[in-house]
Structures are given as structure tokens and as C-alpha cells.
């Protein structure tokens, strides 16, 4: 799923983009090996001068270096996690971010750019007709996420899924065994501001796909046995566990989550692992950041 947005009322069509800072994640799931050279040539063809900051191990530092350059926009080429890092690092008074799809899922990018996720086409369309878009976020204990939060043992699938994406089958199998994602030891209870309560072994809180309906899509699953959990786990590893059998759904703008048998909650926020306390509240931030798009309201 993708995060909710509202297109800003302030027009950006008159914006003349001639200078850009580029934050490039060379390890993005779909960034080609010659990505920098390709982007340099495309920007030159479009009449945009650019300074590049390549992420090594510190995305925030790269974003800060990009911010030091005088630029009309900061282009961020990477996956959802890279985009989230940039959105969290840069403030509302900084140049707007132009996210380019360079990850595996690219859920945020699908909302920003629509169905066409070719980076060159996205870049060309935005630079020819930039429109500012407000991006919503979820927040829990001062941590913000722009795509979704996952909680429970199934969050341990992040490492084997990354290995599988890189076609390292042996590493994927090794990571999967070490993850113990099938351990039935993560019971949680979530209560939405709708009044609905869900007991779950795995819980997802995603920003809504519908721009006209801000909120969280809440998905909870409580498999009745190892076979059900195995099915859900393999779906999460190979595709998207939100489409698995037995997932309950809700819609909310505030969600309280409690770990029933542990002192903390295993979670990933936009793919980044965190450990939350036993009780955690998720709230919706309707206008958390802004990006550039070519889409109209």
C-alpha cells in the first residue's frame, strides 16, 4: 500500500527547476549499475545542473550534504526507505523532494507518480510540469513512516526477502532459518479509534492508498496454527502478506497497540527495524512533508 496525500493549494507550475541536488542510493533494488551516469546525462539533456551525493552507509548524512547545495529541488533515487529517510531529514522550508523509484516495492513512488514508474519518464514529467504534493505520515514515539509499519514475528522476513531479491537463494534460506518468523510468540492487541479491537500475531499499519480518504489501513492476522502462519509467512517472503488468507482489515486515524506477552514490540517502519515498548500509539500526520509530482489534484 502507499501513503495518503493531499495536493497542496500553492501552485508550483511556475517553478523553474534549473539546479538540483541528487541523493543516489546505488544499492536500491532497481537502481542500475550505471545509474549515476544515466541520470547525469538525462539532467544535462533537460537543462538542469546537478550535484550528486551517493549514499554509502549514512542516508541522513548524504541528505544533509545535498541540502548544503543551492538547489531548486532535491532528487532522491532509491527505494521507500531512502525516500523516508530524506523526508525525515529535510524540513518544510527546505527544497521539495523529487523521489525517483529505485527500490523493490516503490509504494510511495506509485502514489507520487501514478502507474508509470520508469525513473527517466518520472523525472522528465516532473521537471516539465512540477506540482507540489503534501505527503501524510504515521507517527509512533516520534518515529515517522510514510508507507507502513509492520509488527510481530513476520517482520523478521526483511533480511531473507532482501537476499531473495538479490537472487541469493542460499543466503535467503539461511536468513529465513535464523529469523524464526514462524515463532508463535508475538501476540498483540490493537484498538483503533473506530472502536474495533483485533488480536494478532502480525500487524500492519499502512498509509491509505486513497488520496481523498486520509487514514491508516490496518491489517491484522492471527493464524490458528503453524500451517496458517507458514502460509502467511511465505506470502510475505515471496509477495505481500496483506493479500494472504485470514487477514482482518480496519480503517483508522489512531491505533493503540499492546504486546500481550512481551515487554516490547518487534517492528519495521518503512523497512527499518525498531523495537517499540509494550504499549505504542500510532497517529496520523496529515501533512508531514512535501514532494514534487507531475500529477494534478
Rosetta blueprint (number, residue, H / E / L):
1 X L
2 X L
3 X L
4 X L
5 X E
6 X E
7 X E
8 X L
9 X L
10 X L
11 X L
12 X L
13 X L
14 X L
15 X L
16 X L
17 X L
18 X L
19 X E
20 X E
21 X E
22 X E
23 X E
24 X E
25 X L
26 X L
27 X L
28 X L
29 X L
30 X L
31 X L
32 X L
33 X L
34 X L
35 X H
36 X H
37 X H
38 X H
39 X H
40 X H
41 X H
42 X H
43 X H
44 X H
45 X H
46 X L
47 X L
48 X L
49 X E
50 X E
51 X E
52 X E
53 X E
54 X E
55 X L
56 X L
57 X L
58 X L
59 X H
60 X H
61 X H
62 X H
63 X H
64 X H
65 X H
66 X H
67 X H
68 X L
69 X L
70 X L
71 X L
72 X L
73 X E
74 X E
75 X E
76 X E
77 X E
78 X E
79 X L
80 X H
81 X H
82 X H
83 X H
84 X H
85 X H
86 X H
87 X H
88 X H
89 X H
90 X L
91 X L
92 X L
93 X L
94 X L
95 X L
96 X L
97 X E
98 X E
99 X E
100 X E
101 X E
102 X L
103 X L
104 X L
105 X L
106 X L
107 X H
108 X H
109 X H
110 X H
111 X H
112 X H
113 X H
114 X L
115 X L
116 X L
117 X L
118 X L
119 X H
120 X H
121 X H
122 X H
123 X H
124 X H
125 X H
126 X H
127 X H
128 X H
129 X L
130 X L
131 X E
132 X E
133 X E
134 X E
135 X E
136 X E
137 X E
138 X E
139 X E
140 X E
141 X L
142 X L
143 X E
144 X E
145 X E
146 X L
147 X L
148 X E
149 X E
150 X E
151 X E
152 X E
153 X H
154 X H
155 X H
156 X H
157 X H
158 X H
159 X H
160 X H
161 X H
162 X H
163 X H
164 X H
165 X H
166 X L
167 X L
168 X L
169 X H
170 X H
171 X H
172 X H
173 X H
174 X H
175 X H
176 X H
177 X H
178 X H
179 X H
180 X L
181 X L
182 X L
183 X L
184 X L
185 X L
186 X L
187 X L
188 X E
189 X E
190 X E
191 X E
192 X E
193 X L
194 X L
195 X L
196 X L
197 X E
198 X E
199 X E
200 X E
201 X L
202 X E
203 X E
204 X E
205 X E
206 X E
207 X E
208 X L
209 X L
210 X L
211 X L
212 X L
213 X L
214 X L
215 X L
216 X E
217 X E
218 X E
219 X E
220 X E
221 X E
222 X L
223 X L
224 X L
225 X L
226 X H
227 X H
228 X H
229 X H
230 X H
231 X H
232 X H
233 X H
234 X H
235 X H
236 X H
237 X H
238 X H
239 X L
240 X L
241 X H
242 X H
243 X H
244 X L
245 X L
246 X L
247 X E
248 X E
249 X E
250 X E
251 X E
252 X E
253 X L
254 X E
255 X E
256 X E
257 X E
258 X E
259 X E
260 X L
261 X L
262 X L
263 X L
264 X E
265 X E
266 X E
267 X E
268 X E
269 X E
270 X L
271 X L
272 X E
273 X E
274 X E
275 X E
276 X E
277 X E
278 X L
279 X E
280 X E
281 X E
282 X E
283 X E
284 X E
285 X E
286 X E
287 X E
288 X E
289 X E
290 X E
291 X E
292 X E
293 X E
294 X L
295 X L
296 X L
297 X L
